Amino acid sequence: MEKYNETYIKNYFLSRNWKISREGNLFFYLKPPNELDFPQDFLLEIPKENGNKESFDNYIRRLISDLSEMLPYDSNVDDLKILFSKEHSILRYRVFDSENKDGTISFQKHIDSLEGFKKVLSQAVTFVSTSKPIFGDAKFEVESYLNRCRSLQTEKGSYITKIEIPNDKIYSAISVLETTEINNKLFDVIEYINKEIFETKSKIKLNENYIQDHKEFINFELFHSLKDIYAKTNINNIEYQLSSNSAFRKVETNRVQPKMKFFNSYLKDLKNLLLDVVPLEAVGYIKRLSSPAPKHSKKNEVLIDAEIGNNKETIKIILRSEEYIEAIEAHKNEWPIKIKGKARESKKILTINELEDFEILKK
């Protein structure tokens, strides 16, 4: 049974433009914002905890049912129970294509959309944790964040998926993860993509100045995972909603499919530009060695499998003779390899022609 928190309740209303009209020993009274069209003299009476926790919880429990009839935003009873009792957010995405009017969705689209949104959350965590526009690596932070997420009971209306996500700090032995920053960054990026890609009518000129001017939003892997939600499912319209006891945000994306060609072109140009300005750093294992004469050849090619930006990538590097001999030993002993350098993309392989750093990480 939920145990409610007076501060969370108060923050919920203040963040949605309610005002404290007056405050007494037992209650505080809230005046609604004008746009809600309540009677002029309406005040919402909220009790204070004042040490009697059981009575307070019972009062709020009864009040929530009434509030769900009155409030226009995140007014679902189940949502209010969470927002009034936990430092968590509720992430809601609604698919409102014509085929979803009855509240259903094809099984495969449902699976693909969930997998896609899991990847979106992972990339948002990586972006905030590393601040890199591409090739970020934050496995531990991603796992910590996703372990705190819970799927919630869905709602009626088009097709709605709801996820309870953390909205507080996650502490570990090596870092502190600010989940509020992650949640807000995700919505900043969704708003940015909606404006720059889905609503724009002119071609964007990508250059280093563009990257610098928009660096707080630009992350290739996050952009790509957002694109995949629409591309892999053929979904056209999605509304995203973020609710917490301190904020409410909503972004509606409409008629996205006609923009997929432009989005793909944008991502291709963006990746090429980022590959020019951002070095690739990765740790992986040797997949294949291919040199006929390591001591004399200038084409000592090595393929490495690595996880970069939460994606599995194959990287081709060219090693000097002495490095190639070390690579053979690493391959035999299954030691990981650390590499760094400017990359180029060809087909499904990233190639580093000028290696800046090569290191065997012995176990």
MONOR-V835067 format. One record per residue. RES is the residue in one letter. SS is DSSP state (alpha for helix, beta for strand, coil for the rest). OMEGA is omega as a letter, one per 40 degrees, with the letter a starting at -180 (none if undefined). NEAR is the number of other C-alpha atoms within 12 Angstrom. Layout:
RES/SS/OMEGA/NEAR
RES/SS/OMEGA/NEAR
//
This chain:
M/coil/a/10
E/coil/i/21
K/coil/a/24
Y/coil/a/34
N/coil/a/32
E/alpha/a/29
T/alpha/i/23
Y/alpha/a/30
I/alpha/a/39
K/alpha/i/34
N/alpha/i/26
Y/alpha/a/36
F/alpha/a/37
L/alpha/i/24
S/alpha/i/22
R/coil/i/29
N/coil/i/20
W/coil/a/25
K/beta/i/24
I/beta/a/24
S/beta/i/20
R/beta/a/16
E/beta/i/19
G/coil/a/15
N/coil/a/13
L/coil/a/18
F/beta/i/22
F/beta/a/24
Y/beta/a/25
L/beta/i/29
K/beta/a/28
P/coil/i/28
P/coil/a/25
N/alpha/a/15
E/alpha/i/14
L/alpha/i/17
D/coil/i/14
F/coil/i/18
P/coil/a/13
Q/coil/a/12
D/coil/a/14
F/coil/i/18
L/coil/i/21
L/beta/a/28
E/beta/i/27
I/beta/a/34
P/beta/i/32
K/coil/a/28
E/coil/i/26
N/coil/i/16
G/coil/a/14
N/coil/a/15
K/alpha/a/18
E/alpha/i/18
S/alpha/i/18
F/alpha/a/25
D/alpha/i/28
N/alpha/i/19
Y/alpha/a/24
I/alpha/i/31
R/alpha/i/28
R/alpha/a/19
L/alpha/a/24
I/alpha/i/30
S/alpha/i/20
D/alpha/a/18
L/alpha/a/27
S/alpha/i/20
E/alpha/a/15
M/alpha/a/19
L/coil/a/26
P/coil/a/17
Y/coil/a/25
D/coil/a/36
S/coil/i/27
N/coil/a/28
V/alpha/a/25
D/alpha/i/25
D/alpha/a/36
L/alpha/i/38
K/alpha/i/36
I/alpha/a/36
L/alpha/i/41
F/coil/a/37
S/coil/a/29
K/coil/i/30
E/coil/a/31
H/beta/i/35
S/beta/i/42
I/beta/i/43
L/beta/a/40
R/beta/i/38
Y/beta/a/37
R/beta/i/37
V/beta/a/42
F/coil/i/29
D/coil/a/29
S/alpha/a/19
E/alpha/a/18
N/alpha/a/23
K/coil/a/17
D/coil/i/17
G/coil/i/21
T/coil/i/24
I/coil/i/27
S/coil/a/19
F/alpha/a/12
Q/alpha/i/16
K/alpha/i/26
H/alpha/i/27
I/alpha/a/17
D/alpha/a/23
S/alpha/i/33
L/alpha/i/30
E/alpha/i/20
G/alpha/a/29
F/alpha/i/36
K/alpha/i/31
K/alpha/i/30
V/alpha/i/36
L/alpha/i/43
S/alpha/a/39
Q/alpha/i/46
A/alpha/i/49
V/alpha/a/41
T/alpha/a/43
F/alpha/a/39
V/alpha/a/38
S/alpha/a/30
T/alpha/a/24
S/coil/i/25
K/coil/i/32
P/coil/i/36
I/coil/i/41
F/coil/i/37
G/coil/i/34
D/coil/a/33
A/coil/a/29
K/alpha/a/22
F/alpha/a/24
E/alpha/i/35
V/alpha/a/33
E/alpha/i/23
S/alpha/a/27
Y/alpha/a/38
L/alpha/i/30
N/coil/i/18
R/coil/a/24
C/coil/i/24
R/beta/i/21
S/beta/a/19
L/beta/i/21
Q/coil/a/17
T/coil/i/23
E/coil/i/24
K/coil/i/18
G/coil/a/20
S/coil/i/23
Y/beta/a/32
I/beta/i/32
T/beta/a/33
K/beta/a/32
I/beta/i/33
E/beta/a/35
I/beta/a/36
P/beta/i/36
N/coil/a/31
D/coil/i/23
K/beta/i/22
I/beta/a/28
Y/beta/i/15
S/coil/a/14
A/coil/a/9
I/coil/a/9
S/coil/i/14
V/beta/a/19
L/beta/a/31
E/beta/a/26
T/alpha/i/35
T/alpha/i/31
E/alpha/i/24
I/alpha/a/36
N/alpha/i/41
N/alpha/i/34
K/alpha/i/31
L/alpha/a/40
F/alpha/i/34
D/alpha/a/30
V/alpha/i/37
I/alpha/i/38
E/alpha/a/27
Y/alpha/i/27
I/alpha/i/35
N/alpha/a/30
K/alpha/a/22
E/alpha/a/27
I/alpha/a/33
F/alpha/a/34
E/coil/a/21
T/coil/i/16
K/coil/i/12
S/coil/a/13
K/coil/a/16
I/coil/i/19
K/coil/a/15
L/coil/i/23
N/coil/a/19
E/alpha/i/21
N/alpha/i/13
Y/alpha/i/18
I/alpha/a/27
Q/alpha/a/16
D/alpha/a/12
H/coil/a/19
K/coil/a/22
E/coil/a/21
F/coil/a/32
I/coil/i/39
N/coil/a/41
F/alpha/a/42
E/alpha/i/36
L/alpha/i/43
F/alpha/a/42
H/alpha/a/37
S/alpha/i/36
L/alpha/i/45
K/alpha/a/40
D/alpha/i/31
I/alpha/i/35
Y/alpha/a/36
A/alpha/a/25
K/coil/a/24
T/coil/a/29
N/coil/i/27
I/coil/a/37
N/coil/a/30
N/coil/i/32
I/beta/i/37
E/beta/i/32
Y/beta/a/35
Q/beta/i/33
L/beta/i/39
S/beta/i/41
S/coil/i/43
N/coil/i/37
S/coil/a/29
A/coil/i/32
F/beta/i/30
R/beta/i/30
K/beta/i/26
V/beta/i/27
E/beta/i/28
T/beta/a/34
N/coil/i/25
R/coil/a/23
V/coil/a/34
Q/alpha/i/26
P/alpha/a/19
K/alpha/a/31
M/alpha/i/26
K/alpha/i/17
F/alpha/a/24
F/alpha/i/32
N/alpha/i/25
S/alpha/i/20
Y/alpha/a/29
L/alpha/i/30
K/alpha/i/20
D/alpha/a/24
L/alpha/a/30
K/alpha/i/31
N/alpha/i/24
L/alpha/a/29
L/alpha/i/33
L/alpha/i/26
D/alpha/a/21
V/alpha/a/22
V/coil/i/25
P/coil/i/28
L/beta/i/39
E/beta/a/31
A/beta/i/41
V/beta/a/30
G/beta/a/32
Y/beta/a/35
I/beta/i/34
K/beta/a/26
R/beta/i/22
L/beta/a/29
S/beta/i/24
S/coil/a/24
P/coil/a/14
A/coil/a/17
P/coil/a/24
K/coil/a/17
H/coil/a/15
S/coil/i/17
K/coil/i/20
K/coil/i/21
N/beta/a/29
E/beta/i/31
V/beta/i/39
L/beta/a/31
I/beta/i/37
D/beta/a/28
A/beta/i/29
E/beta/a/24
I/beta/a/29
G/coil/a/38
N/coil/i/33
N/beta/i/25
K/beta/a/20
E/beta/i/28
T/beta/a/30
I/beta/i/41
K/beta/i/40
I/beta/i/43
I/beta/a/33
L/beta/i/34
R/coil/a/25
S/alpha/a/22
E/alpha/i/19
E/alpha/a/27
Y/alpha/i/35
I/alpha/i/24
E/alpha/a/29
A/alpha/i/41
I/alpha/i/30
E/alpha/i/21
A/alpha/i/28
H/alpha/a/26
K/alpha/a/17
N/alpha/a/17
E/coil/i/20
W/coil/i/23
P/beta/a/29
I/beta/i/36
K/beta/a/29
I/beta/i/39
K/beta/i/26
G/beta/i/28
K/beta/a/29
A/beta/i/34
R/beta/a/28
E/beta/i/24
S/beta/a/14
K/coil/a/11
K/coil/a/13
I/beta/i/20
L/beta/a/32
T/beta/i/29
I/beta/a/33
N/beta/i/27
E/beta/a/20
L/beta/i/26
E/beta/a/20
D/beta/i/23
F/beta/a/29
E/beta/i/24
I/beta/i/26
L/beta/a/21
K/coil/a/17
K/coil/none/9
//
